[in-house]
Amino acid sequence: MKTAGFTLVELVVTIGILSIVAAVAAPRFFQASTFDSRGFYDKSVAVVRFAQKTAIAWRRPVFVCVTANQVIAGTAAGCGTRLTYPVSGTAAVETAPSGVTLNPVEFSFDGLGSPSTGAVVITFTSTIAGDPARSITVAANTGYVAAN
């Protein structure tokens, strides 16, 4: 008669591997600041891409203003008049979580989607442990927005 099951050695090895994985991975899952930082980065890329697409659709300049802690899309220099998302009606503004800073820069996309200042690099600097350096690059001729 054959019985099915696990041996004691298999169970001990499996529990040992799971405990090592839990000890290494669990702290990363409970630190929300790294997830907030990545979420801010992704939303910032979306704001810059939205500004470029709006400039092409409207055939007029749309501005992107980056401060030390915000990425803003606007319809006038200085981004005083903010661009709004068509579905939600909210302003195209993203604010950095604590521990993340940006290099201030202001540029616009022309009606063809090209940036006014040539190539643009927006650098994200983070003091959060384990959070990698990130940047958004806007190509000079095409205006392609690359998330690096």
C-alpha positions as CSV (number, residue, x, y, z in Angstrom):
1,M,0.0,0.0,0.0
2,K,1.4,3.4,-1.1
3,T,0.9,6.5,1.0
4,A,1.3,10.1,-0.2
5,G,2.8,12.9,1.7
6,F,5.9,14.9,2.4
7,T,8.9,13.8,4.4
8,L,10.1,15.6,7.4
9,V,13.2,16.8,5.6
10,E,11.1,18.3,2.7
11,L,8.9,20.2,5.2
12,V,11.9,21.6,7.1
13,V,13.7,22.7,4.0
14,T,10.5,24.4,2.6
15,I,9.8,26.2,5.9
16,G,13.5,27.3,6.0
17,I,13.3,28.7,2.5
18,L,10.0,30.5,3.2
19,S,11.4,32.1,6.4
20,I,14.4,33.4,4.6
21,V,12.3,34.9,1.8
22,A,9.9,36.4,4.3
23,A,12.8,38.0,6.3
24,V,14.2,39.6,3.2
25,A,11.1,40.6,1.3
26,A,8.6,41.5,4.0
27,P,10.3,44.8,5.0
28,R,10.0,46.0,1.4
29,F,6.3,45.4,1.3
30,F,5.6,47.2,4.5
31,Q,7.5,50.4,3.6
32,A,4.9,52.4,1.7
33,S,7.3,55.3,0.9
34,T,9.0,53.4,-1.9
35,F,5.6,52.6,-3.5
36,D,4.5,56.3,-3.1
37,S,7.8,57.4,-4.8
38,R,7.2,55.0,-7.8
39,G,3.6,56.1,-8.0
40,F,4.6,59.7,-8.1
41,Y,7.1,59.0,-10.8
42,D,4.6,57.2,-13.0
43,K,2.0,59.9,-12.6
44,S,4.6,62.6,-13.4
45,V,5.5,60.8,-16.6
46,A,1.7,60.8,-17.4
47,V,1.5,64.6,-16.8
48,V,4.4,65.3,-19.2
49,R,2.9,63.0,-21.9
50,F,-0.5,64.5,-21.4
51,A,1.0,68.0,-21.9
52,Q,2.7,66.9,-25.1
53,K,-0.5,65.2,-26.5
54,T,-2.6,68.2,-25.7
55,A,-0.1,70.6,-27.4
56,I,-0.4,68.4,-30.6
57,A,-4.2,68.2,-30.4
58,W,-4.7,71.9,-29.8
59,R,-1.8,73.0,-32.2
60,R,-0.6,75.5,-29.6
61,P,2.0,75.6,-26.9
62,V,1.4,73.8,-23.6
63,F,3.8,74.3,-20.7
64,V,5.3,72.0,-18.2
65,C,6.6,73.5,-14.9
66,V,8.7,71.4,-12.6
67,T,9.3,72.7,-9.1
68,A,11.3,71.1,-6.3
69,N,8.2,69.1,-5.4
70,Q,5.6,69.3,-8.2
71,V,5.1,68.5,-11.8
72,I,2.5,70.8,-13.4
73,A,1.0,71.1,-16.9
74,G,-0.4,74.5,-17.9
75,T,-1.7,76.5,-20.8
76,A,0.4,79.6,-20.1
77,A,4.0,80.3,-19.1
78,G,4.6,79.8,-15.4
79,C,1.7,77.2,-15.4
80,G,-0.6,79.6,-13.6
81,T,-3.5,78.4,-15.7
82,R,-3.4,74.6,-15.3
83,L,-4.3,72.0,-17.8
84,T,-7.2,69.8,-16.6
85,Y,-7.9,66.2,-17.4
86,P,-11.0,65.8,-19.6
87,V,-12.7,63.0,-17.8
88,S,-12.1,64.0,-14.1
89,G,-11.8,67.7,-14.6
90,T,-8.9,67.8,-12.1
91,A,-5.8,69.8,-12.6
92,A,-2.8,68.0,-14.2
93,V,-0.6,68.4,-11.1
94,E,1.4,65.8,-9.2
95,T,3.0,66.5,-5.8
96,A,6.0,64.6,-4.6
97,P,5.9,62.5,-1.5
98,S,8.3,63.3,1.4
99,G,11.8,62.2,0.6
100,V,11.6,62.9,-3.2
101,T,12.8,66.1,-4.8
102,L,13.0,67.2,-8.5
103,N,15.3,69.5,-10.5
104,P,13.3,72.7,-11.3
105,V,12.8,73.2,-15.0
106,E,10.2,74.9,-17.2
107,F,9.6,74.2,-20.9
108,S,6.8,74.0,-23.4
109,F,5.7,71.7,-26.1
110,D,4.9,73.4,-29.5
111,G,2.0,72.4,-31.7
112,L,4.1,69.6,-33.2
113,G,5.0,68.2,-29.8
114,S,8.6,69.3,-29.7
115,P,10.0,70.8,-26.5
116,S,10.9,74.5,-26.7
117,T,14.3,74.1,-25.0
118,G,15.7,71.1,-26.9
119,A,16.2,67.9,-24.9
120,V,14.9,68.0,-21.3
121,V,15.8,65.8,-18.4
122,I,13.7,65.8,-15.2
123,T,15.7,64.1,-12.4
124,F,14.1,62.6,-9.3
125,T,16.3,62.5,-6.3
126,S,15.1,60.3,-3.4
127,T,16.4,59.9,0.2
128,I,14.2,56.9,0.7
129,A,16.1,53.7,1.5
130,G,16.2,51.3,-1.5
131,D,14.5,53.8,-3.9
132,P,16.5,54.0,-7.1
133,A,17.3,57.2,-9.0
134,R,14.8,58.0,-11.8
135,S,14.5,60.5,-14.6
136,I,12.2,61.6,-17.4
137,T,13.8,62.4,-20.7
138,V,12.1,64.4,-23.4
139,A,13.8,64.1,-26.8
140,A,14.8,67.3,-28.5
141,N,13.3,66.8,-32.0
142,T,10.4,64.5,-31.5
143,G,9.3,65.3,-28.0
144,Y,9.2,61.6,-27.1
145,V,8.8,61.3,-23.4
146,A,10.9,58.4,-22.1
147,A,10.6,57.0,-18.6
148,N,14.1,55.9,-17.5
